[in-house]
Amino acid sequence: MPLRLYDTLTRSVRDFTPLTPGRATMYVCGPTVQAQPHIGHARSAIVFDILRRWLEYGGTEVTLARNVTDIDDKIIHAAQHSGEPWWALAERNTRAFTDAYDALNVKPPTVEPRATGHVPEMITLMHRLIDRGHAYAAGGDVYFDVRSLEGYGALSGQRPDEMLASEKAGGDKHDALDFALWKGAKADEPSWPTPWGDGRPGWHLECSAMATKYLGPEFDIHGGGLDLVFPHHENEVAQSTAAGDGFARFWVHHALVNVGAEKMSKSLGNSLIVADLLERARPAVVRYYLGSPHYRSALDWTEDGLREAESALGRIANFLDRAGGAVAPQVPGEFAAAMDDDLAVPRALAVLHDTVRRGNTLLAEGHEASTVAGEVRAMCAVLGVDIAADRDSGGLRDVVDALVRVALDQRAAARSRKDFAAADAVRDQLAAAGVTVEDTPDGPRWTVG
């Protein structure tokens, strides 16, 4: 059966057929780099990495563009708060995202454009919209005229009159619903020259400009989280179609991550930073956990769930160790059917673990299981779970953890006999080796770096 995907615009699961046979084009909304990546960012990257890997497994060549928003109100605010240049903060956090993606075995995009590098394309798009009567300049800003486009709100299922409610037009906007394509320059903020005055990009404009530059006026898939459907993706559709582009043929959105039954949010104080998480959990375990629910289902993050993921990976690794060499690296038909059915990863994982149990039974009965091991490895590759790398990194981590624990036990013993000089010496030696020790109510916690 062909791959079928849920399309947010049509609210239906449809057969996916790329514009060009054998080639798929995909644009994924990447991060706004005002802070380090958290598990919500990681889940998004993993969801679309699995989709990409499944397309490639089937022989489709994928061109994936994933942008970086490196200028934005949030970035400027964060930079002012930290006292560093906005560009330095953006660069530092962009590198943190790259490190997180690499650690979680997310394949790099074909192209990773930055907003600040595509102002000329944005100017061209604004010219097209103004010429067509869908945008206007006012007070140094450039706005999209929402009322000029019939059908605005179709992606999110909203009606413009209902969106307005009691809002009123303010400033130089003609209508309260109009959104900024370009924001006029303000004191102490970065700006770029345009025919309508200096300023900086609006959030929505950048994605339309970059998507069409690298993927063409019409492309196969646009992806992102459910929280982007409105206003971000709604406004992307509006400005791109108003300019005359076909834009995205499929809109694929993933559900969000909940922590303690609440949507993950920095304001709630429940954000889990990927770098911190990877200090206490192996990357393959984190990837398995974040990628295991159906992409359209919310993920409720719990420590128990993380431990269950570790156990599941352990069972897979133990079988592969016992089975030895692998042949016939093809996925089972049931696994393929699950993946073709709107990326039904939970069903695909059930097939994976059933296959592991079948392989263990063969081994217990004295038979070889190389073919089964090949199927298991092929399924893990599609899901992006690198068992071999996980085992290697996990083993090294276990050794380091054991050695650090010996040193911490010596430090605790020295403190109990009030030999604080010896305790401090242990801590200093660990610090010299790159191990930072933090004393907490639950005992000492160590990190590397």
N, C-alpha and C positions, 0 to 999 in steps of 0.2 A: 504494500500500500504506500501511497505517497505521504510525505511529511505533511501533517496538518497542524496549523497553529491558530490560536485564538487571536483574532484581530479586534482591538478595542474599538475601532471606528465602526465596524459593521456589527459588533457584539455577537460574533459567531466564530466557530471553528471552521477554517477554510483550508482547502488544499493549497500548499505552498509550491508555486512554480516560479522560478526566477525569471526575470526579464530576458536574460541571456542564458540559454541552456548550458548547464555545467558551471555557471558562475553566479555567485550571490553577492549582493552589495548590502552592507549593514552599517547603520550609524547608531552609536550608543552614546547617550548623554553621559559624559564623564564628570569628574568632580569639580566643584568650586573649591579651590585650594586655600581656604582661610584657616584650616586646621589639619591635623593628622587624620588619616583614614580610620574609620571605626567599622564595626562588623556589618553595618548597613551598607556601606560602600563595598565591602568585600563580597557580600551576598550578590549585589548587582553585577559585579565583575564576573563572579563564578557562574551565575545564571546564563549570561550571554557567551561565556567561554564554553559551557556545555553545548549550547545551541551551535556555536561555531564548530566545535569538535565533531558533533553529529553530522553536520552538513559535510564536513571534510571527510569523515569516515565513508560517507556515501559517494565520494568522488567529486563533490562540488568544490570549486575553488572560491574561497571567501575573501572579499576585500572588506576589512573592518576599519572604520574610522571611529575613534573615541576621542572626544575633545577634552581640553583642559580649559576651564574658565579661570584665567589668571588675572582678571581685573573685575572688580565687583564691589558693591557697597560693603559686603561683609569682609572682604579682604582689606579694604581701606580702613575700616573700623578696627580690625584685628591688628593691623600694622601700627595704627595710632596708639592703640593700647599697649603694644609691646615695645614701641619706641624704635622699630627698625623700618627701613624702607619697604614700601609695599611689594616691590619686585623681589626683594630678598626673602621676605616671608613666603611669597608665592612659590619661589624656586625651591626653598627648603621643603615646603609641604608637597610640592610636586614630586620631589625625589622620594619622600616618604611613601607616597602612593605607589611609585614604581617599585620600591623595595617590597611593599606589601603584596602587590600583584605577583612579583617574582617568587616570593616565599610561598605563596598559595598556588603556584603552578598555573597561573593565568597567562595564556599566550599573549605576547605583545601585539598590539593592534598593527594593522598594515600602515596606518598613518595616525599620528596623535597631534592634531593641530591645536594651537593655542589662540585664544581670542585676540591677544595683543598683536599677533602676527598676521591678522587678516582684516585689518581696517579697510584697505582698498576694496576688498570684495563686499564689505558691508556698505561702503559708500555707493558702489554700483547698484546694490540691491535697493537702497533707499531712493536712488534716482529712478529706478524702474517703477517703484511703488508710487512716487510722487507724480510721475508722468502718466500713470494709469488712473490717477485720482483716488488712490487708496491711502495716501499719507500726506502730511503737511508739516511745515516748519513753523514753530511758534516760540518766541522768546529764547532762542538758542537751542531749543530741543526740537526733535523730530518725532511726531506721533503717528501711529497707525490709526486710521479712521475705521473703527469697528463697524459702524453702521453702513459703511460702503460695501461691505462684503455679505452677500446673502448666504445664509447657512452657517454663520459663525456660531460656535457652540456645539456643533455636531459631534466632535470627538468626545467631549465630556458629557454630552447629553443635557446641556443647559440652554436656556433661552435668554437672549440679551436683556429683555425686559425684566426677567426674574433676577438676573445678575445685578441689575442696577439697584433694586430695592429703594432705599431712601437716599442713596448717594447722589451727590450733585457734582457737576463739573467744577473743577477748581483751577486756579492759575490760568495758563494759556491754553489748556486743553479745550477742545470743542465739546467733548462729551466725557462724562466720568468714566466710561468704559474704555476709552481710547488708551492705548499703552505706548510707552516710550520705546522708540527704535534707537534714539540717540539722546544722551543726556548732556546738556550744556555744561561747560567747564565751571568748576567752583574753585575757590581759593584753596591752595595747599592740596589739591588733588591732581592726579595725572590726567593729561588730555592729549588729543590728537586733532590735527586740523581737518576740517571738512568744508564744503561750500556753504554750509549753514552755520558755521562757527566751530570753534574748538570745543571738544568734549570727549566723551567716552561712550563705548557701546552699551546699549540696553541688553539685558540678559538673553532675550528671545532672538534678537537679530543675529547674534553670532552663530547660533547653531544652523539656521537656515543658510547663511552665507557659506559656512564651512562644509556642510553636508553636500550642497550642490557643487561646490568647487571640486571635491574629491570623488564624488559618486555620480555626479550628473544631475540634470533637472528632475529625473525620476529614478528612484532606486527601490530596492526590495523591502528592506526592513528598517524600521526606526524603533529603538528600544530604550527603556528606562524604567524607573520605579513608578508605582501608582500615584505617588505624591507629585509627579511631574505632569500628569494628564492635564490639570488646570492649575495655573494659567499657562505654564511654559509650553507644553506641546500644543495646546489649543491655539496659542498665538503663533507658534511655528507654522502650523497648518495654514492659518489665516494669511500671514505675510507671504508665504511661499506660493500658495495657490493664487493669491491676488496678483502676484508678480508674473503669473503665467506658467509656473512650474507644476508638474504632476506630483512631485515630492514623494512621500513614502507610500508604498502599496500595502504594507502591513504595519500595524502599530502593536508592538508586543510589550506588555507591561508586567512587571513582577510585583508581588505583594511585599510588604515591609517586615522588618524585624521588631518583635516586641520583647521587652525585658520587664519581667514582673507584671505582665498583663497590660503594660503601657507601651505605646509606640516609642521606640528608642529616640531620645532627644537629649541634646546637651543641656537644655534648660531643666530637664528632669534629673540631671545628674546621673543618668544611667547609661551613658555612652561607654562602650567597650572599645578601647583603642586596639587596633590590630597588633601593633608592636608590643604592647603590654601582654596581650593574650598569648602571643607566640613565645613569650618567656616561660609560660607554664603549660603549654599544649603544643604538640607537634603540628607542623603545618598541614600535613595530610589529614589529621584528625579534624582540624578546624574546617578545612575544605569539605571533607565528607559531611560534616554536620550542617554547614551552611548550604550545601548543594542537595541535601537529601529530601526536603519537602518538595511538593509540586511548586513550580515557580509562581503560580497564581494563588498559593496559600500562604498566609502569614506564618512566620517562623517565631515560635516562642522560645527565646533563648534561656536555657537553664544549665547549671553545672552538671546536673544528672544527665541531660541530653548529650553534653560533651563527653562524659564518661561512657555513655552507651556507644557513641561513635568510636571511641577508642577501642572498646571491646569488639565492635563489629570489624574494624580494620585488623585487629589482632587475629580474628578467626580467618580472615582472608590471607594474611601474611603467613600464618602457621600452615595453612594448606599448601600455599605456593612453595614454602620451604620443603615440605615433605614430598611434594610432587616432582621437584627437580625441574628438568628442562620442559619447555612448552612447544607444542606444534599447533598448526592450524589456527592462527590468531584471528578467528572470526567470532562475532557475537552470535549467541543463539537467536533463533527466529522470534522467540517470545520477547527477548530483550529489544530487538529491533521494532517489533510491533508496539511495544510500550513507548519507545522513544518517538516513533512516528505519530503517536497519538498525543499531540500537543505536549511533547516532552514529559511524559508521565514517569518521572524519575523514581517515585516510590515503587511503582510496579516493576521498573527496571532493576531496582535494588533487590526486590524480592526474587527476581530471576537470578541475579548474581549470587545471592546467598543460597538459593536452592542448588545452584550449580556447584558451589563450594561443598555443600553437604553431599551431593552426589559424588564428587571427587573423593571426599573423605571415606565414603562407603567403598568405593573401588579400591582405595589404598588398604583399607581394613581387611578386604577380602583377598589381598595379595595381588591385585591387578595394577598395571601402570595407569597413570592418569594424565599423561602429557597433553592429550587433546583437550581434556577438560581444563587443564591449567592454561592452555592457550586461549580458551574462551574467556576464562576469568581475567587474564591479562588484557584481552581486547576490550572487555567491558570496563575495566578500571581505566584504560587509556581514554575511552570515550568520556568518562566522568571526570577525567583529569586527576585521578587519584594515583600518585606515583608510589606504589608499595615499596619498591626497592630503595628509593631515596628516603622514604619515611623510616624504613628500618635502619638505614645507615645513620640518619640524623638522630633517630630515637635512641639507638645504641650509644652514640657518642654523648648524647644528653644524659643518659642514665649513668654513664661512667663519671662524667663531670659532676653530676648531682651527688653521687656517692662520695666523691673525693671532697667536695665542698662540705657535705654533711659531717665528714670526719673532722674537718677543721672547725666547724661550728660547734661540734660536741666538745672539742678541746677548749674552745673559747668559753663555752658554758661552764665547763668544769673549773676553769681558772677563775671565772667570776664567782662561782659558788664558794671558792676558798679565799675570796677577796684578793686574789692576785690580779689586780686590774691592769698592771703593766703587761703581764703575759696575755691577757685577753685583748688588750689594745694591739699588741704585736701581731696576734693572729689576724685581727681585722685589717691591719695595715698590710700584711703580706697578701691577703686576699685582694685588697684594693690594688696593690701593685701588679697583680695578675689579671686585673680587669674585672674583678668580681666585687660588686657593691652590695653591702649588707645593710638591711634596714630592720631595726627592731620594731616589732608590732605587738599588739596585745595577744596575738595568736602565735607568737614566737618569731624568730628571725626569718626574714625573706631575702633571698638573694637574686640579683639580676646581673647580667653580663653587660659591660659597657658603662 
